[in-house]
Amino acid sequence: MAQRFGGEIINSDSRQVYRYMEIGTAKPTSQERAQAPHHLLDILDPGQDFGLGSFLSLANQEIQEILGRDRLPMAVGGTGQYIWALVEGWQVPQVAPDPEFRRAKELEAEEQGRLALYRELESIDPQRAAQLDPRNLRRVIRALEIHHSTQSLPSSYSSQGEPTVRPLIIGLNLDRQELYARIDERVDIMMETGLEEEARSLASMGYPLGKGALASPGYLEMGLYLSGEIGLDEAVRRTKFQTHRMARRQHTWFKAQDPRIHWLSAASSNLEAEAAALVEGFLAGG
């Protein structure tokens, strides 16, 4: 689509912004990147903070620059919060990281369990809590940090502002069992192409597997394997299972009944033509 319509791709995946995480994030290959300009890939080291505010600032800047070149911005990725914040013009609180608050909450999680912090967020802001995975300690703490700093509900920042551009939203869906089969095949390919070695390399650079940017499926399980807590087969099995869960959670953000999304079947033999027809209509003002 980018080649056909003069598009430039803006990465909207919260993990692909990080360097050294090629295989575990299924990042576009060098061959794929050569086919169209890509933005917001490999811009940070895994130990650096990156969140919604950073994404919106950079993505909106990229959009204006791409439009200025008379080309088509294409935000692509599975991080629903990033996509909707961009589409809906969210205003995000400019709350700087508070290392002392974060350390205190991390200690709380160690002593009382991660669920205790999630329950705290639920009591403060049920709407924001419902959007988060209870096990995603980093995002739960960030939501609590925003409330601590501003005394406002984190969810209150998700409905303000105006979109900077008129969007066309295309979603791909697939039968659940076929989706799981594709996920399992992708995880097997990741293992064959060096996920274990990539995880070892990241650990050798001092990045803790299973924490921060490396808390996502694949790296967490490889960390457990490399530390001797589980076997390799179990690590692969858990990676597949957790990726299935992540795919299900995307339905929280991308709902089948959302009229703004033009859903296409990823299994369609005519997928590219169907997508192209939507883009052509959009560009024509339809």
N, C-alpha and C positions, 0 to 999 in steps of 0.2 A: 504494500500500500504506500509506503514512503517513497519508493522508487517511482511508482505510477503517478503520484500526486505531488511530487516535490516536497515530501515531508521530512521533518527532522524529529527524531525520537527523544523525548524527555523521560528518562527513567523515573518511574514512580513506585519503585520497590525499595522498602526501607533498609534492605540488607545489601543491595547491589551498589549502594554508594561507597561501600568499603573495599579497599584494596585487599589483595591476597585471598579473597574469598570467591574464587572463580567457580569451582565445581559445586560447592555446597549451596550456592545461591542460584545455580543454573543461569549464570550470567551469559549474555550474548557472547558468542565466540568472536575472535578477531576477524574471521571471515564474514560473519554476520554484520559486524560493526562497519566493515569496509563497504557494505552495500548501501548504507545511509548514515548521515551524521547522527551520533548519539551524544546525549548530554547527561550530566549528573551520574556518571559511572566512575568508580575509582577516584573519588575526590577526598576521601578521608582514610586514616588508619583505623583499624578495628577498636582501638582504645579511646577514640574520640567520640564525643557526644554528637548526635544528630537526631533531630526530632521534627515535629510538624512545622514549627516556626521557621526552622532553617530551610526545610523543603519548600515552603510557600514562597519565601523570599527569593530563593534561587530559581525555582520553577517559573514564577511570574516574570522574573528578569529574562530568563531564557525565552519565554513566550513572546515578549515584546521584541527581543532581538531577532527571533526567527520571523515574526511578522514583518519586521523592518527589512528583512531580506526578501520579502514577498514570497515566503515559503510557508508551509503548513505545519504548525506545531502539533505533535502527536504524543500525548501523555500516555505511557504504557506501563502497566504494572499491577500487582495484586494487592497493594496496601490500600484498602478501602478508605481509610481515614484520609490519606493523602489525596486520593482522587476526588472525594466529595468536598474536601476543604478547598481544593483548587476550583472545582466546578461551581461551588456555592459561594465563593468569596469569603470564607471564614476569616475572622479576625482572631489571631492567636495572641494570648498574653505574652508580652516580652518579659518573661520571668527568667532571670539568670539562674543557672544551677547553684544550689545551696549545698556544698559538700558536707557541711556539718549536719544538716537536716537529713540528707541522704544516708550518711553513715549511721545516724541514730535509727532510721527506719530499717536499714539493712540488718542492724543488730537486733531490732525488734523481731524481724522476720526469722532470724536464726533462733531466737529464744522461744518465740510463740508460734512460728510457722507462717508461711506466706499467706495462708488463708486469713489470718488475723488482720493483716493489712488490707486485704480485699474487703473484708467485712467492715472495716473502718470506712473505706471509700463508699461502700454500699450505704452506710448510714448517713454519709455526708451528701452523696450525689449518686442516687441509684441509676440515673440515666447514663452517666459516664461509666459506672461500674459494669452495666449491662453490655457495653461496647468492648470491654476488655476481657482477655483470658485471665482468670484468677492466678494462673501460674506465671504470667508475665510481670515479674516483680518490678522490672525497670519502669514500665508504663504505669503501674499502679502507684509506685512511689512518685513518679512525675505528676500524676493527677493530684496526689496528696500535697505535693510541693507547691503546685499552683494555688490550691486552696489555702495552704499555710501562708503563702506570700501575699495573696490578693484578698483573702476572705470571701472570694466569689466561687461559685460552682464552676468546676472545669467545663461542664457541659454547656454553660451559658455562653461560651466563646465559639460554639459551633454553629450559631445561627445568625451571626451578624455580618454586615458587609454586603457588598454587591460583587457579582462575578465580573471579571475584567474582560471576558470574551464570551461569545455565544458558543456552547459546546454541542458536539455530536458524540453520543456515548454508545459504543458498540460493546456488547458483552458476548462471550462465548460460553455456551453450556454444553453439558454432556451427560448421558445416562450415568447415574452414580457408580454403578459397578464397573462400567467402562472407564470412568475417571479414575477409580481406585487401581484398576489394572494398569493404566498409563502411568500413574504415580509410582507403582511398584516397579515397572519397567525402567522408569527414569532413575529411581534409586539404585537399581542394579547397574545401570550404565554409569552412574556417579562413582560407584565402587570400582568398576572396571577401569575408569579413567583417572582414578587417583584421589578419591575423597579422603581415604585414610592418610595418605602421604601429605595432602594439603593440611589436614588437621594436625599432624605431627609438626609440620613446618610452622603453623601458627602458634602452637604450644611452645616450640623452641624459641620463638620471637618474644615470648613472655605474655601472650594473650591467653587468658584463662578460658578454656573450652567450657561452654555451658553458662557463661556469664556475659552480660552486656550484649554487644552485637553478635556474640557467638552463642547465644542462648537458643538459637533457632534449630529446627529439626536437622539432624545430620551432625552438626558440630557438638551438640550436647551429648548425643549418643556415642560419638567417636571419643569424646572425652572420658566417658564412663568406661569404654573399652580400653583405651590407652592407660587408664589408671588401674586396670585389672579388676574393676567392679563387675563387669559383665563380659561375656564372650563376643566374638565378632558377629556370629550369626544372630545373637540376641540384639546387638546394636543395630544391625540392618533391619531386623523385624520391627524394633521400636521406631526407627526412623520412618519406615513406611507407615506405621500406625499413627505417629504424630503428624505426618504430612496429610494423612486422611483427615485427621481432626482439623488441621489448619484449613483444608479445603472446605470442610463443612462450616467453619466459622466465617468464611468469606460470604456465606449467604446472609449473615447479619448485616453486612454492608451492601451487598449487591442482591437485592430481592427480585425474584422472578416476576412479581407483580408491579414492580416500579415502572411507571409509564415512560420515564425518561430514558430507559435503557432499551436499545434495539438488540434483542437477543437473537443470536444465530447459533445453529448447531455446529459445534466443532467437528462433528463427524460428517458434515455435508460434503459431498463431492463437488459442490458448486460454491463452496465457501468464499473463495476469493471474489468471484463475480457478484455474489450477494453483498459482500462488504463494499465492493467498489460502487455498486449501485447506490448504496446509502450515502457514501462520500460524495458521489457526483450530485445527488439531490441536495445534499447539505451545501455544497459549494455553489450550487445554482440558486440557493436561497430558499429551498423548499423545506 
